Amino acid sequence: AWVPTRWRGTARQPLRGAALGAASIALMAIAIVMIKRVLETQPLFWITSLRMLGAVAGMLVLAALRGELATMAARSSPVPWRRLLLAAGFGQGLAMVFWLGGYKYTSAPVAAILNETASIFILLLAWLWLGERPGWRGVGGVALALSGVALMLA
């Protein structure tokens, strides 16, 4: 992961980013509660596909509003879009199947606790498979995740 070594920007930008991040997490929590009953009655892959299609449509709208569709469609683009889309679709699709499957096949509190531990497993697997030694931020993140799990269990 890239970590900036010095601060650049205005004070308004990080506050806006933090607010948008908090809002996105809140909306995600609301959305999973809203679709819990639908998840219990509909096929998992159908719900996952529908969410993925909605996300792709939203991203295409954002790219169009920013005038970036031509760059994405150009054959001479330096970005290998086909491989990137395949990898992103497979990775995100698999993650979403597991995430939604957790909420479909178990209770919401249990699924929330298991999902909270994902960052711990990501850090450990990156260390074991990729040789990325965790720094103080990673260890701090694991401590925060474990404290969140402890609060949910209390």
Buried (B, 14 or more C-beta within 10 A) or exposed (E): EEEEEEEEEEEEEEEEEEEEEEEEEEEEEEEBEEBBEEBEEEEBEEBBBEBBEEEBEEEEEEBEEEEEEEEBEEEEEEEEEEEEEEEEEEEBBEEBBBBBBBBBEEEEEEBBBBBBBEBBEBBEEBEEEEEEEBEEEBEEBBEEBBEBBEEEEE
